[in-house]
């Protein structure tokens, strides 16, 4: 019985931290500083003031943050979906895969030449700093959503380069310098290709299997459907990792495969995973913040090296390395600049830094502190300027307001003829009346929602960009109404 009171106090403190973290998002929105920066700095400062907070082992933190990243990547994959990803698949693969290798290599050269790090340590540092973090970008954007291909590329790049960066660093950690340069390179490439191939196979097969379960196997309660997807996503990570593959790639691909698919209780599943991903982000950044002492960071030269590397990554490495890879993308010059600016660092580089800490040498501790300093600069300085850069570059953003009320009808069978679209700027329906669309007798616009309010649908109702429309389509109709609402002519 004597342990009940301390346990209750622990729960009270943990719940209080989460509540404060959630409230900090309002402060973040006002200051235009991403909430992860507040979590990182706050946790690091707390670990200095209360040294007992550092009693959590680095292995435990790695495991918890790994689970958090599984949740975040799976939700990110669902948010992108296969249909949206196809719009920018080429640029995403180019900068998410090839760009990660090039960024890691360029950063390693700078670390070796400017600061004298041995090549292997420099490569580990460069690889840890290569991945980007979409959660940080959209945290500072708040309730604004980037329109067009630029937003898809930013999300897709971050989802792709996280598994690539993690797999590359894990491969580098297997290097034995005494075996020679050639053997080391072949070993790294072999291990990397194995992780990518196994991860992709498990992700595609697991995503397909998950979709079949979602559609064909009913559960006794609607609350169990999100728990099933969560359990299977974690199982996919475990299966891919046990087979020496990239578990992170597996869960990201599985999320993409079910992102656009229709399934029972899909809305509830998406809302559950979005909420869980937000909580996972808080937990990851708070725990990672506890691993660093701000006083040690300031008293060593880690902050100075980190500041120099962060500036070089932002203003030199990323534009020179990824700029040419984006030339083939159908982006306006302003959109291309915005994508290059949004290479923000987040939880993954710090997690990779904990892998480097495994040897426990003083040099590895310095590398970890440098990674933390780079991430801190990225989320505080670079992240705070994201809205300003978007405005100067002419990148269109849509304000997404919370909608606390819902109007819906529960159906036993899948509504094959009901489809929902959001009208994009420049689409054929943008600015035209319902009558002028000439929908015919087998397609009907049943509902229009504008600025959160339902609009009465009549023949002279003029549609606008941003409207959400519910369209009823005869199952035997041969005409696809989607291009009227989702295909921009610009």
N, C-alpha and C positions, 0 to 999 in steps of 0.2 A: 504493500500500500504506500510505502514511503516514496516510491518512484512516480506516483500519479501526479503529484503537484509539480515536480520539475518538468515532467512531460507536458503537462498543461501549459506551463510557462513557455516551453519551447514552441509549442503550437501557436501560442499567442504572439510570440515574437515573429515567427515565420509568416503568419497571416498578416501581421502589421506591416512587415516588409513588402509583401505583395500589394497590399492596399496603397501604401505610400508610392510604390512603383507605378501603380495604375494612375494615381493622382499626378505623378510627375509628367505624364503625357500632356497634361494641360499646360504645365510650365514649359515643356519642350515646344509646344505649339506657339507659345508666346515669344520665346527666345529664339525660335528657329534652330535650335540645337537638337539633334536626334536624341530620343530618350535613352538609347544604349550608352551614350556618353555619360549621362547622369548616373546610370546604373554602374558603369565601370568606375568612374571617379568616386562615387559614393561608397562602393564596396571596398575600393583600395584604401580610401581614407579611414573607413571603419576598421580595416585590418591593422592599420597603424595605431589607432586609438585603443583597440581591443585585440591584443596579440593572440588571445585564445581562439579567435575566429580562424586563425591559420592552422588549426589542428587538423582540419580536413586534409587527408592525403591527396597528393596530386593525381594518383590513380583513380580515386573515387570521383574527383572532379572531372577527369577525362571521361569516365563512364557515364556520368550524369549528363554532361554536355553532349556526348555522342548521341544519347537518346533524344535530347532536345533538338539536335540537328536533324535527326531522322524525322521527327514530327514537323519541323520547319520545312525541310525539303519536300516531304510528301504533300504538305499543304501548298507549297509553291508550285509543284508540278500540277496539282489539280487546278490551281488558279490560272496557269498558262493554258493547259489543254492542247490537244493535238491540232485542233483547227487553227488556233491563234499562232501556234508555233510554226506551222507550215508557211505562214506569211513571211517569216524571217529566219527560216531554218539555216540557209547558207551562212549569213553573217553570224548567227549564234554559234554554229559549229566552228567557224573560222576563228573568232575571237575567244570563244569559250574553251577550245582545245588547243589549237596552234598558238593562239595569243597567250595562253597560260605558260606554255613552254618558253616562248620568246621573252615574256615578261620576267619569268624566273631566271633565265639566262642573263638578260641585260642587268637585272638587279644584282646577280651574283658577281658579274664583272665589276660593277661599281663598288660593291662591298669589298672585293679583293684589292682593287686598284687604289681606292681612296682610303680605306681603313685597315688594309693589311690582313684581312681574314684569310685563313687557309682556304684552298679551293673548295673542299668538301663542306666546311662550315658556311662558306659564302653561298654555295648552292642550296644548302638547307635553308638559310635565311631568305634567299631569293624565292625559293619555292613556297615558303610559308607566307610570304607577302604577295604572292601572285593572285590568289582568289579574291573575289569581290563579294559584297553582301547586299542583296536586294532589300533586306529588312531595314537596313540603315537608310537607304535611299528613300523608301516609301514612308519611313517613320518621319523624316524631316518634311516630306511633301504633305503629310497629314491627310486631310480629306480631299486631296487633289490627285487625279489619275492622269498619267501621261498618255496622250492620245497618239494613235498611229503606230508605225513600226518601231519608232524609237523606244517606246515603253516596252514592247515585246522583246527587243534586243537586249535592253538592260536587264529585264527579269530572266530571260533565257540564258544570257551570258553568265550571270551569277549562279543560276542553277546548274549550268554545265561545268563551270570551272571549279566549283567546290569539290565535286567528286574527282575531277582530274587533278587538282592540286593536292588533295589528300592522298590519292593513289601514287602520285609522283614522289611525294615526300616519304611515304612508307617504303617505296622502292629504293630511294636514296639511302634510307637508314639500313638497308641490307648490304650496302657496299662495303667491301673489305679492300682498303687501299693496297695492301700487300699483294693482292692478286694481279695488279697491273691495270693500266688505264683501259685497254681494250676489253678485258674481262669485266671491268666495272661497268662500262657503257652497255655491253651486251646484257649484263645481269639486270641493270636498271630497266632497259627497254623490254626485256622478257617479262620481268615482274609487272611492269606497268601494263603491257598488252594483256597479260593474263587477267589482271584485275578488271580492266575495261571490258574484255570479252565476257568474262563470267558475270560481271555486274549487269551488263546489257542483257544477257540471256535470261538471267533470273528476273530482271525487271520486266522485260517484255512478257515472258511466260507467266510470271506472278501477277502482272497487271491484267492479263487476259483472264486468268483464273479468278481473280478477285471480282472482275466485272461479271463473270458468269454466276458467281455466288450472290452478288448483289441483286441480280435480275431474277434468278431462278429459285433461290432457297429463302423462303420466308422465315421470319423469326417471330416469337410470340409477342414482342413489345417493340414499339418504334425506337425506344431508347437504346436498344441493343444493336441497331444497325450501325451507328457511328463507332461503337466499341468494336464491332467486328472488323471494320476497315482499319482501325487503329492497331488491333492485334495482328492482322495480316501484314500491315506495312512494317511493323517491328519484326515479324517473322521473316519477311523478305530480306531485311537487313542482316538478320542472323544467318539465314541460309547462304546468302552471297558471301558473307565474311567467312563462314565455315568452309566454303569452297575456294577460299583464297581469292575472292573477287571483291569488287567495290560495292559494299552494301549501300553507300550513299547514292551511287548511280542507280542501283536497283530500285530504291524507293522513289527517287525522282522520276524515273521513267514510268514506274507504275502509276504515280500520281498523274502524269501527263496522259496516260492511256485512258484513265477513267474520268479525266477532267471534263470532257464534252459529252460523255455518254449519259443517256437517260437511264435512270434506275429508280426503284422505289425509295422514297425518303431521301432523295439526293440532296434536297435543300437542307435538311436537318444534318446530314453528313458533312456538307460543306461548312455550315455554321459552326459545328462542333470542332472541326479540325482548324478552322480559322481562329477560334478562341483559344484552343489548346496551343497553337503555334505562337500566339501572342504571349501566353504564359511561359512557354518554353524559351522564348527570346529573353524574357526577364530573368528566368532562372540561369540561363547560360551566361549572360553578361554579369550578373551579380556574382556567381561562383568564380568566373574567370577574373573578375576584379579582386577577389580575395587572395589571388595567388601572387599579387604584386604589391610591393611596399612603395608608396609614393616618395617616402624619404630616401630610400635607396636609389630610386630612379633619378632623383634630383642630385644626390651627392656624387653619383658616378657620371661618366660621360655618355651614358646610354641615351639620355634625352637629346643630346646634341647630335649624336649619330642618327638617331631616329628621326629628328627634325630634318636633317639633310637628306636622308633617304626618302622621307615622305614627300619633300618638295621635288626631288628628282623623279620619283615615281609619277607624281601628278603632272608636272610641267614638261618633262623630257621623255621618260621611258614610255608611258602610255600613249602620248601623241605620236611618237616616232615608230613604236612597235605596232600599235593597233590601228593607227590612222590609215596606213595603206591597206589593211585588211578590210576596212569599212568602205573603201572606194567603190567596190562593186555593189554595195547596198544602195537601194533606191531611197536615199535620204537627202534632205536639203542640207546645205552647209551648216546651218544653225543646229539642226538635229544631230549631225555628225559630231559637232563640238560638244553638244550636251551629253551624248553617249560617252565620249571620251572623258568628260569631267566626272561622270557618275560612277567611276570605278572605285567606290568606297570600300574600305576594309572594315571587317567586323569580327564576328566570333570565330570564324574558321581559322584565320591567321593565328589567333591566340591559342586555339586548340592545337594547331600544328606546332606552336611553340612549346606546348607541354610535352609533345612527343620528343622534341629536341632535348628537353630537360632530363630525359631518361638516364643519361650518363652521369649527370650531377656534377660536371666540372664547372669551374668558375667561368670559363669562356662560354659555356652553354647558358649559364645564368645571365650573362651579359647579352647574349643573342635574344633571349626571351624578353628581357627588359626593353631591348631595341624594338622588337615586334610590338610590344605593348605601346611604346611611345608613338610608333607609326600609326597604329590603329586609333590612338587617342587624337592625334593630329587630324586624321582622316575624318573621323566622325564629328569632331568639334569645328574645325576650320573649313575643311572641304565640304562637309555635309551642310553646314550652316549657309553656305553660298549656293546650294542647289537651286532654290527658288529664284534667286537673282540671276543665275546663269540661264535658267530656263526662260525667264522673261527677256533677257538680252538677246538670246538666241532665237526668239520667236517660236518656242516650242509650245504647242497647244496643250492645255491641261483642262480636264473636266472636274468640276467640284462635285464630290460625292458626299452628300449629306446623309447622316444616319436616318433611317426610317423605322421608327419604333412601332408603327402600326402596320398590320398586314391584312389583306383580304384574300381568302383562298377557299377552294372547294376540294374536299377529299374525294378521290375516285378509287374504285376497287381495281380497275384495269387501266393500263397506260393510255393516255389520251393521244393517240397517233396523229390526230389532225390539229392539235393545238401547238402553236409555236410562238415563241416570244423573241422579239428583236429590239435592239436599240438603234435608232436612226443615226447614222454617222454623218458628219458634215459633208455636203456635196453629193449625197446619195440621191437617186432619182426621186425619192419620196420627200426629200428635204425642200420645204417651201411650197409643196403642191397640195391640192385638196384631195380628199379621198376619191371624189368623183373622177378627177383627172388621171388617177392611176390606172383606170380601166382594168380592174382586177378580174372581171368576169363573174360568172355565176358559181364558180367552185372555190373562190377565195373570199373571205370576209374579214374585215378588221373589226374585232369584237370589243376591244378596250384600248384606250390610249391613256397613258399616265404621263403628265407633264409637271415637272417641278414638285413631284410628290403628291399631286392631286389628280383624280380621275377626270377625264374630259369626255363630254358627251360626243359620241361618234355620229356624224351626219354626212351627207354627201358633200357639203361645203366646208367641212372641218379641214383646216389647213394644218398639215403636219410640219414639225420643226426638228432640226437636229437635236438630239438628246432625248426625244420622246421615246418612251417604251411602248411598244404596241403588241397586243395579243392578237394573233392571226389564226383563224380557223380555216383549215384547208381540207377539201374533200379528199379522202384517201385515194380516189381514182384520178385526181388532178395530175396532169402532166407538166404543169408549169411550176417552177420553184420560185416562191415569192422572196426568198432571202436577198437576192441582188438588189431589189428595190429599196431595201432598208440598210444594207450593210456594205454595199460596194460604192466607194467614193469615186467620183469622176475626176477628182483633182490629182 
